[in-house]
Amino acid sequence: MTASTPQAVDRNLLISRADADFSAMRMHEAASGYRELLTVNPRDVYALHRMCLICVHTDEIAKANDYVTRALQIDAARADLYEHAGLIAAMMGEYTRSEILYHRALQLSGSTATLHRNLGDCLRLLGRVVEAKAQYKAALSIEPNLHHAARAIARISVELGDIDDAARYWALAWSLDSSSLQDGLDLIVALGKAKQTALVSETVAHIREREADNADALQELCLALYKIDHFADMLSVARQGLALAPQRVTLHHYAAHALSVRGKVADALAHSREAVRLAPDDPMLQCQLACLELSQGDFRSGWMRRNVMYSTPLARATLVFPDFPRWNGEPLNGRRFLLVGEQGRGDEIQFLRFAEWLRRQGVVSVDALIPAAESW
């Protein structure tokens, strides 16, 4: 048996103590031990790597980069060093350098789930989402339960308009970890767009049961259902939320919308009026109530309330207000009119019929301000 040299024994002892401190998260003490090793041998790759990890933990990213760079200069065949260098480069916002380092790690070690996942993250930050999606799929092929990758693919698929992939991978992410309410809501929207009605109902039921005492969550669930036109479920969820929080304005707003879409205008009016009572200064709620009143033939109140919209910042930012006097009901004979489109295309076409009505009232001429053809 060959006896260890004193220097070797000292190194082993220092490593043992420093590693124990590192494992116990005593980073200051661990760093002291590894620095002592580097004083003896500045080319000690193990100590350099450990110092890199300590600096990441203490949020000294520039120093971490220096240590891992020194380690790679000594041992350029270590895939784990390239991977950690890639992570640090990404933390520094140097995504192109990070990509190069990850590819080098893949060349040395072959495919690993973490490398493909990290490279996917890097490519996504570079805006190359199609390539990122491929890397996340590679990570999942190695580690099928990798929630991060499934979730990332789902989000990218939504961004790319890949409806079926979005639904598939949100469902996978949800099956791996259903703790996030937002993930469940995103899943519902994706499933709705993919016309997977049964799975929508299943997910909605799960969230309603889990969040039965959470009015905030039920309100967010209403919004998700609104996005996919599931108005029957939206109404039921809104009522569930209102049973918990009868003064919740937004839930009254959602209930009114769901009822009106389904033709139950009288019931919708009750919720809409309550919403306006609770938040009288909200122009969107005033507009909703105005539309319901107009649909019931209450033109005086409806139009007066509807006109509130023209004074809002949103209207000023999105509508056209020509520098002409606005008609406020004065006699029409001998006047000229400009009709300004402000609704959806169907409404604009319908309102053009008032040009003939105006002409019959003695208006000299009627012009219409309409969108350019390419925006139709």
C-alpha positions, -999 to 999 in steps of 0.1 A, spaced: 0 0 0 14 34 -10 14 61 17 -2 94 8 21 124 6 15 151 33 4 175 5 -22 150 -8 -34 144 28 -38 182 33 -57 186 1 -81 158 9 -87 172 43 -93 207 30 -117 194 3 -135 173 29 -140 203 52 -149 227 25 -174 202 9 -190 197 43 -195 234 47 -208 237 11 -234 209 17 -245 227 49 -249 259 30 -221 276 51 -209 294 20 -185 318 37 -166 289 54 -167 268 22 -152 296 2 -124 300 27 -115 264 23 -115 264 -15 -95 296 -16 -69 279 5 -67 251 -20 -63 276 -48 -35 293 -29 -16 260 -29 -26 252 -65 -43 280 -86 -50 254 -113 -72 232 -91 -102 227 -113 -123 212 -85 -118 242 -63 -124 266 -92 -157 249 -100 -168 250 -64 -160 287 -61 -180 293 -92 -210 276 -76 -206 295 -44 -205 328 -63 -237 319 -81 -253 312 -47 -241 346 -33 -252 364 -65 -217 373 -76 -223 364 -112 -192 381 -127 -169 364 -102 -187 331 -110 -180 336 -147 -143 343 -139 -139 311 -119 -157 288 -145 -137 304 -173 -104 297 -155 -116 261 -150 -124 256 -187 -90 270 -197 -74 241 -176 -99 213 -185 -117 219 -217 -132 184 -218 -157 188 -189 -193 190 -202 -206 201 -167 -182 231 -168 -196 241 -202 -231 237 -190 -226 258 -159 -207 284 -180 -238 285 -203 -261 291 -173 -239 319 -160 -237 335 -194 -275 334 -196 -277 350 -162 -255 378 -175 -278 383 -205 -252 369 -229 -275 345 -246 -255 340 -278 -224 330 -258 -247 308 -236 -260 290 -267 -224 283 -279 -215 269 -245 -245 246 -243 -239 232 -278 -203 224 -267 -216 206 -236 -240 186 -258 -210 176 -281 -191 164 -251 -218 146 -231 -245 138 -256 -281 146 -249 -293 153 -214 -327 166 -203 -312 195 -184 -290 206 -213 -318 205 -238 -341 224 -214 -314 251 -207 -307 255 -244 -344 258 -250 -346 286 -224 -316 303 -241 -331 301 -276 -365 313 -263 -348 344 -248 -331 350 -282 -365 350 -298 -359 317 -317 -390 300 -304 -393 273 -330 -358 261 -322 -365 264 -285 -396 242 -289 -375 215 -305 -351 216 -276 -378 213 -251 -393 184 -270 -359 167 -269 -357 173 -231 -392 156 -227 -381 127 -248 -355 120 -222 -374 130 -191 -412 127 -199 -421 142 -165 -401 175 -170 -428 200 -161 -407 230 -171 -403 217 -207 -440 208 -211 -451 242 -198 -426 260 -221 -438 241 -252 -474 249 -243 -466 287 -241 -446 287 -273 -474 268 -291 -499 295 -280 -475 321 -294 -471 302 -327 -508 296 -330 -503 258 -328 -537 251 -313 -535 214 -310 -499 214 -295 -509 241 -271 -538 220 -258 -517 188 -257 -488 203 -238 -509 224 -214 -527 191 -206 -494 174 -200 -481 202 -178 -513 202 -158 -512 165 -153 -476 168 -140 -484 198 -117 -518 212 -112 -508 236 -84 -508 267 -105 -542 283 -111 -529 303 -141 -517 270 -157 -552 257 -153 -568 288 -168 -543 287 -198 -552 250 -202 -589 258 -204 -584 285 -231 -561 261 -251 -586 233 -248 -615 256 -258 -597 267 -289 -590 231 -298 -627 223 -294 -619 197 -266 -651 205 -248 -651 174 -225 -616 182 -212 -627 219 -207 -656 207 -185 -633 184 -166 -607 211 -159 -634 237 -149 -649 212 -125 -615 205 -109 -608 242 -104 -643 250 -92 -640 223 -65 -605 233 -55 -612 270 -54 -647 268 -41 -640 294 -13 -618 317 -35 -638 344 -52 -607 358 -69 -599 325 -85 -635 321 -96 -635 355 -112 -603 346 -131 -620 314 -142 -649 334 -156 -625 354 -177 -609 322 -191 -644 309 -200 -653 343 -216 -622 339 -239 -636 307 -253 -673 316 -254 -684 291 -228 -711 313 -215 -732 287 -196 -702 277 -175 -692 313 -172 -726 322 -157 -725 292 -133 -691 302 -121 -700 338 -117 -730 328 -96 -708 306 -75 -684 335 -69 -713 359 -61 -725 335 -34 -692 341 -18 -688 378 -26 -722 394 -34 -706 429 -38 -680 417 -64 -685 441 -93 -666 421 -120 -686 390 -112 -719 409 -117 -704 422 -150 -695 386 -161 -730 373 -151 -747 401 -170 -726 394 -201 -732 356 -200 -770 361 -195 -773 387 -223 -754 365 -248 -779 337 -240 -808 360 -246 -818 365 -210 -817 403 -211 -841 409 -181 -819 388 -158 -788 404 -173 -801 439 -165 -804 430 -128 -767 421 -126 -756 450 -148 -776 476 -127 -760 461 -96 -725 465 -111 -732 501 -120 -746 508 -85 -714 494 -70 -691 512 -94 -709 541 -109 -677 557 -124 -667 527 -145 -675 537 -181 -673 500 -193 -701 490 -169 -721 521 -180 -717 510 -216 -728 474 -208 -759 486 -191 -766 511 -219 -765 483 -245 -789 462 -224 -813 492 -220 -812 499 -257 -820 463 -265 -851 466 -243 -862 498 -260 -852 522 -233 -836 546 -258 -835 577 -237 -816 562 -208 -796 539 -231 -782 566 -254 -775 590 -225 -756 563 -207 -739 551 -239 -725 586 -246 -704 584 -215 -680 563 -234 -669 592 -256 -654 610 -227 -631 581 -216 -594 580 -223 -598 547 -241 -623 563 -266 -600 593 -271 -571 569 -279 -590 546 -302 -618 565 -319 -616 593 -345 -629 627 -335 -629 650 -365 -626 688 -360 -663 694 -368 -692 704 -346 -710 674 -331 -747 671 -338 -766 674 -305 -802 671 -318 -805 705 -335 -828 709 -366 -814 690 -396 -827 710 -425 -799 724 -447 -770 708 -427 -742 686 -440 -733 654 -421 -703 632 -416 -709 597 -403 -679 583 -385 -675 546 -381 -666 534 -346 -680 499 -342 -673 465 -358 -676 462 -395 -711 448 -394 -723 476 -372 -707 502 -395 -725 488 -425 -758 487 -407 -754 523 -396 -749 535 -432 -786 531 -437 -790 563 -416 -775 583 -445 -808 578 -464 -828 587 -433 -808 619 -429 -813 629 -465 -851 625 -461 -849 649 -431 -836 676 -454 -798 672 -449 -780 686 -478 -753 659 -480 -740 629 -460 -705 617 -461 -690 586 -443 -656 582 -428 -647 546 -433 -615 525 -428 -590 519 -456 -598 489 -477 -568 469 -465 -580 470 -429 -613 453 -437 
